[in-house]
């Protein structure tokens, strides 16, 4: 017998389609509806995955009283407005990153969640990747000891990506590196300083009035002695795709590999110098999931046809097996009537860190404080 089920609607069927089979097999989900503006794409996905309820108009979808929650995978500029509309319509919200593109929209989402009691979760892939889960377990088990510093990078060549991407300021899309450095210690960013470096080619400057090739941000954490550094680049920087986090503790430190597919490096204090580093193959964490969706952490799940996977999934090395963990966390939070992780305030703190970091870069590295409303503790 299936347990209590949540009627889920997925909005956006590029990257979003990869979640359809996960929800279809999850014991607490009913993959109820899909939404895509282009009807040919809507029907192609609906026919492939046998989803009968289909909408080409988002506002009409929100009027469907049978929908309990929406999972938004639309273009970045739509995240804030669509999340706000869904909360106003009485729907729980899961939304791919970032939460929004303005501090104002982030704060409005927090307000609506507090006003309505509905749940909001930003679906940040890195904090559910197997590498992050491995570091998190080491930390929670006391193997790292006291944390001393964290750093993360998200570097990606986005030439050829459509629409709003060309010239996007690197820190506008920073949650893949902000999330892990704040999420591992469970702290909020209090204030930040960001410096730009280099320039992208001139034809991309006008989109956002931003010439910066790389932005590097220091984050001071609230009520903590910790700080962190994050590095972002999107255009005109030679680098293999990398979403990474390095964590430095008193007892052990863990560094993400420089090249995709290589092992993590664990450094253990007080060993003889040659023995300090050890290459460690990161375990999978499918055992944390319901049996029905556990296989989704390791591939072969989204159809497997050549060229079928979304570019973000292909470039991101499968997002570290995070997709079933994200869906499971959202559904479990709804079933248990608890806040998901990250919740609205945490999601806003992570997102606003990037938005305000770009403001800091434009002002020569000026210190900027995060809004008090984004502090979760």
N, C-alpha and C positions, 0 to 999 in steps of 0.2 A: 504494500500500500504506500502510495506517495504521501509525503508530508505536506504541510501547508505550502501553498504555492503563491508566488508573486507574479502577476501579469506584467511582463516586460515589453516595452517598445524600444526598438533601436532606431535612432535618427542618424542618417548618414551611412551609406552602404559601401564605402571604399574600405578603409580600415575597419569600419564598424561591422562589416559582414563576417569578419573573423570570429566575432563573439556569438554569432547565431548558433552554431552547433554546440557551444559550451552551455548556453542557456537551455537549449533543447534537451540536453542530457542531465542538467542539474536537477536534483530531486525537489528543490524549492522554487523552481522557475517554470513558468509557462511562457514560452516564446510567442507572445500574443500578436505583435504588430511590428511592421517596419515602415520607415518613411524615407523617401528619396524624391527630390524635385523632378528628376528626369524619369518619366514613366517607363521608358524602355529598360533602363537600369533597374528600376523598382521591380518590374515584372520578371526580369531575368533572375534576380536574386530570389524573389519570392517563389518562383517556380523551382529553382534549384533546391532550395531548402524547405519547400512546402510550407510557407507561411501565408495564410489566407488573408489576414487583415493587412491591407496595404494603403498607405496614404502618400500622396504627392504634395499635400499641404500640411505644414506643421501645426497651424492653428486649428485645423479640423481634427487632427490627431488628439490635441489636448482636450478637445470637447468629448472624447470617448470616455464614458464613465467607467468602463471596464479596465482601463489602464491604471495600474498602481504606481508604476515607476518608469521613467525614461532613462535611456543610456545614450547620451549625446556624443556623436562622433563627427560632427559637422566641421567646416573650416573654422580656424581659430577666431576670426572676427565675430563669429556668431555665438560663441560659447556663452558669453555673459548674458546677452539678451534672451537666448533660448532657455538658459537655466532659470532666469528670472521669470519668464513666462510660464514655465512648467511649475515652479513653486506657487505662483499665483493661481494656477489651475488646480492645485491640490495634488500634484504628483511629486513623489520622491525623485531625486536626481542623482545620477552618476554621469560624470562628464570627463571626457578625455582632456589632456592638458593643453594649454593652461586654463585655469579657472575662468579668466576673462582677460581683456587687454587694457583694462583701466582699473585703477584703485576704486573708483566710484562703484563700478559694477560688483567688484569683490565685496565691498562693504554692504551693498544692497542685498546680496545673496545671504550674507551672515544675518542681516536684519530679518529677512523673510523666514529663514530657518528658525530663528528664535521666536518669531511671531506665530508661526504655524505649527511648530513641532515636527515638521517634515525633516527627512534626512537628506544630506548632501554629501557626496564623496567625489573628490577629484581622482581620476583613475591613473595615478602616477605609476608607470610600469617599473621604474628602477627600484622602488622600495618593496616590490614583490618579486624581483629577479632572484634567481638562486644564489647569485654572488652576495647580494645584500642580505638575504635571509641567513646565509652562512655567517657573515660578519655579525649580524644581529644575535645569532645564537651564541657565538663566542663571547660577545659582550655580556649577554644576559647570564651566561654560565660563569662569568667572572674571569674568563681566560685572558681577556685583554687588560684587565686591571683598570685603573683610572684612565679615562680618555684625556689626551693632551692636545690633540689637533686633528682636524679632518680637512681633506681637500677632495675636489671632484672636478671632472671635466666632461663636457659634452661638445665634441667637435664633429662636424658633419659637412659634407660638400652638397649643398642644396641647389647647385646650378641645374636648371631644367625643371625644377618644381614649378607648378603652375600658380597663376593668380597672384595672391598677396605675398608670396614668399620672397621674391627678389628684393634684396636690400633690407630685409627685416633686421632690426637691431638684434644682435646676438642675445642680449639679456631678456628680450621680450619672450623668449621661449626657453627659460632657464630652469624649469622645475625638475628636469632630469638630473641636474646636478645640485640644485638647492635642496630638493626633497631628501636625498640620502644623507647629506651632511647635517641637516636639522632632524631628520627622522631617526637616525641611529641613536643619538643621545636623548631624543625626545624633548628638544628645546625649541624655543621661538627665536627668530631673528629680532634683535632689538634695534640695531642701526647698521648701516652699510656704507661702504665707500668703494667706488668703481673707477678704474682707469681704462681708457681705450688705448689701442695700439694698432698702428697700420691703417691702411685705407683699402676699401673695395673699389672696383672700377667705377668710373664716374657715372656711367649710364644708370647705375642702381641707386645713386644718392637721393634722387628726388622723391622716391616712393615714400620714404619716412624721414627725409632730411637728415639722414644718418650716414656718414662715410666710414664707420668703424669696421675694421676687419676682425679684431679680437677685443673682447671686453673681459676684464679680470676684476672680480669683486671680493673684498674682504667682508665677512659677516661677523659681527659681535653678537653673541647669544645672550639672551636676557637671563638674569639671575644665575649666571654661570661664569666660570673663568675661561670658558672655551671660545675660540674663534675658529673660522673656517675660511678657506679660499676656494673660489670656483672660477673656471675658465670656459669661455664659450666662443665658438667661431662657426660661421655658416657659409662664407664665400671667400674665395681667393686665398685660402690657406691650405697648404699641402698636408693632409692628414687622413689616414684611414678613419672611418667612422669609429667613434669611441664614446661610450657612456661609462663613466668610471667613478669609483670612490676609493680613496686611500684613508685608512684610519690608523692613528698612532696612539698606542696605549703604553702604560708603564711596563706591563708584562709581555705583551705581544703587539705587533703591528701587522696590518694586512694591506698589501698593495695590489691593485688591479693590474692585470698584464698590459704591457704596452702594445702588444699585437693581438688581435682578435684570435681566439682559439687556444691561446697559451694558458698555462696554469696560473692561479693566484700565487703570490709570494707571501709567506708568513715569516715574520722576523721574531725570534724569541730572545728575550733579554738574558744576559749573563752566560750564554753559551760561549765556547771558544769562537773567535771571530769567523773562521770559515764555515762554522756550523750554524751561525745565526739565521741565515735565510734558508727557507725550505719551499720548494715548489709543491703546491697542493692542488689536486684536482677537486674542483668544487662539487659537492654532492647535490643531487636534485632533492626537491622538497615536496614531491608529489604525495608523500604520505600524510601531509597536512590537509589534504583535500578529500571530499567524498569520492568513493571509488569510481563513480560514473564519469567524473571529469578528470581524474588523476592523469590519464594518458595525454592530456592536452599540454603538459609541461614540456614534452620532448619532441614534438613535431609529428608530421604525418596526419595532422588533424584537420587542416583547413582545405583539404581536397588534394593537395600535392601536385596539381597540374602545373606544368611549367608556365611561369608568368602570372599565375593566379594570385599569389600573395601580394598584398599591398607593399609599396616601396618602403614604407616606414618599418614594416616587419622584416623585410629582406635586408635592408641596410643595418637594422638594429639587431641582427643575429637572433631573431625570434623573441626579442625583448626579454631574454633570460627566463623564458617559461612563465612569465608573470600573468598572462591573460586569465587562466582559470582561477588563480589566486585572487585577482581583482574582482571577478564576477562573484566568487564565493564570499569574499568579505562583504560586498555590498548586500547580497542576499541574506547572509547571516545577520547583519546589522538590522535589516528590516524585520526578520523573523523574531529576533531577540529584543527588538525595540531599544537598541542601543546606538550610540554614535559609531559610524564606520571610521576607519583610519585610512587616510586623513579625513577629518571632519571639515565642516565649513570654515572654522577659524584657522585650522592648520593649513588647509588648502589656500586660504587667502594670504596667510603669512608667507607661504612658499612662493606664491605667484607674485605678490606685491614686492617681495625681495628683488625679483628680476626687473619688474617695471620701474621701481625706484632706483635700481642700480643704473639703468640707462640714463635716468635723469641726473644721477651723480656724475656719470661719465661726461655728459654735456656741460656740467658745471665744474669740470676739472678735478673730480674726485671728492667733491664736497660730501661731508657726512650727512646722511639722511636717515631719519628715524622712521620706523614702521608705525602704522596707525595702532593706537592702543586697542582698538576693536579686534585686531587680528591676534592678540595675545591669548593663548589658550590656557595659560596658568599664571 
